[in-house]
């Protein structure tokens, strides 16, 4: 079992949640996690819901080659599937925060990280007895919530 990328101090109270091997794009997940990092919890939930509803675009800073510009943010896209999956993990982190006794109204996203998961391997049969790899990438994401008053 792998650990979290962030280890809190002994005196620090945080709530964490992970999504393992989600069938979403690692590149798009990176951009979404970068966009919500540091946001208050309610703002992040609203942002992700707006992305899933095609109301707000996620600014693409790193993986933006041949990406159309969106009004006010520059290169951006609407990664709906990623937004829905991250929203589920964020709601799990919120439930964990309530269980840990954190003030959810003061919570913000301290850590939002995405990393590549394992590749789900498959093949697609072709003509003449050949086949083509039909692999699917997965992504591991983690979210850590903390209260604003803490360091």
C-alpha positions in Angstrom: 0.0 0.0 0.0 1.4 3.3 -1.0 1.4 6.3 1.4 0.4 9.9 0.8 2.7 12.4 -0.7 2.1 14.7 2.2 2.8 13.8 5.8 1.3 16.2 8.4 3.1 17.3 11.5 2.1 15.7 14.8 0.3 18.9 16.0 -1.5 19.4 12.6 -5.0 18.2 12.1 -5.9 17.3 8.4 -8.3 15.2 6.5 -7.3 13.1 3.5 -8.9 11.2 0.7 -7.5 9.2 -2.2 -8.8 7.9 -5.5 -6.8 4.9 -6.8 -6.5 3.9 -10.4 -9.3 6.1 -11.6 -9.9 5.7 -15.3 -9.2 9.4 -16.1 -6.5 11.2 -18.0 -3.4 11.9 -15.9 -2.6 15.1 -17.9 -6.1 16.5 -17.4 -6.2 15.4 -13.8 -2.9 17.3 -13.2 -4.4 20.5 -14.6 -7.6 20.2 -12.5 -5.7 19.5 -9.3 -3.5 22.4 -10.0 -6.5 24.7 -10.5 -8.2 23.7 -7.2 -5.1 23.6 -5.0 -5.3 26.3 -2.3 -9.0 26.9 -2.8 -11.6 27.0 0.0 -13.6 23.7 0.1 -16.9 25.2 -1.0 -15.3 27.2 -3.8 -13.5 24.1 -5.1 -16.8 22.1 -5.1 -18.5 24.9 -7.0 -15.7 25.2 -9.5 -15.7 21.4 -10.2 -19.5 21.4 -10.6 -19.2 24.3 -13.1 -16.6 22.5 -15.1 -18.7 19.4 -15.2 -21.7 21.5 -16.4 -19.5 23.2 -19.0 -19.9 26.7 -17.4 -16.2 27.3 -16.5 -13.0 26.2 -18.2 -9.9 24.8 -16.4 -6.8 26.8 -17.3 -4.3 24.4 -18.9 -0.8 25.6 -18.1 1.4 22.7 -18.8 -0.4 20.4 -21.2 -1.8 23.0 -23.5 -0.4 22.4 -26.9 -3.0 23.1 -29.6 -5.5 24.1 -26.9 -8.0 26.8 -27.7 -8.1 29.9 -25.6 -11.0 30.6 -23.4 -12.2 34.1 -22.4 -10.3 35.5 -19.5 -8.1 32.5 -18.8 -6.0 31.7 -21.9 -5.6 28.1 -23.0 -8.3 26.0 -21.3 -10.6 23.0 -21.6 -13.6 21.4 -19.9 -12.5 18.0 -18.5 -15.9 16.9 -17.4 -15.0 13.3 -16.5 -12.1 14.3 -14.4 -14.1 17.0 -12.7 -16.8 14.5 -11.7 -14.3 12.0 -10.3 -12.3 14.7 -8.4 -15.6 16.0 -7.0 -16.4 12.5 -5.6 -12.9 12.3 -3.9 -13.3 15.9 -2.6 -16.7 15.0 -1.0 -15.0 12.0 0.6 -12.3 14.3 2.0 -15.1 16.6 3.4 -16.7 13.6 5.1 -13.4 12.6 6.6 -12.9 16.2 7.8 -16.2 16.2 9.6 -15.2 12.8 11.2 -11.9 14.2 12.3 -13.6 17.2 13.9 -12.3 19.9 11.5 -14.4 23.0 10.9 -15.6 22.4 7.3 -16.5 26.1 6.8 -12.8 27.0 7.3 -11.3 24.1 5.4 -9.2 24.6 2.3 -7.4 22.3 -0.1 -3.8 22.1 1.2 -2.6 19.3 -1.1 -4.1 18.3 -4.4 -1.9 15.8 -6.3 -2.3 13.6 -9.3 0.0 10.8 -10.4 -0.1 8.1 -13.1 -1.5 4.8 -12.1 -1.0 1.4 -13.7 -1.9 0.8 -17.3 -4.8 -1.5 -18.0 -3.6 -3.6 -20.9 -5.9 -5.0 -23.6 -5.8 -5.7 -27.3 -8.0 -5.0 -30.2 -8.2 -7.8 -32.8 -7.3 -6.8 -36.4 -7.4 -8.4 -39.8 -5.0 -11.2 -40.8 -4.7 -12.5 -37.2 -3.0 -9.4 -36.0 -3.8 -7.2 -33.0 -3.2 -3.7 -31.8 -2.6 -2.7 -28.1 -5.6 -1.1 -26.6 -4.2 0.2 -23.3 -6.0 2.5 -20.9 -4.2 4.9 -18.5 -5.3 5.3 -14.9 -4.7 8.1 -12.4 -4.1 8.2 -8.7 -5.3 11.4 -7.0 -5.1 12.6 -3.4 -6.6 15.5 -1.6 -5.6 16.9 1.8 -7.9 19.4 3.6 -6.8 21.6 6.5 -8.2 24.6 8.4 -7.2 28.1 7.4 -5.9 29.0 10.9 -3.3 26.2 10.9 0.1 26.4 9.2 
